[in-house]
Amino acid sequence: DAPVESPAQVSIEEASFDQGDALLAEIEAFLRTIRTGGRPVVTGEDGLRALETAMRITELVQRSAHRSSAP
């Protein structure tokens, strides 16, 4: 892997969202897709890309934490 430069500063932003039942919305969207034969809101490919991105971010954060804790 090529070396990755860490940002000098991390910005944290807080956001507020309407409370809702995310699992219920996901199930309803899935059932609607099955009933109508339409395209899912999130495809399997979308999910795979999101998972790969999350795993890469986790890896970079862990590497950064390891480097910053080294003597």
Helices and strands as residue ranges (DSSP letters): H 22-36, H 44-69
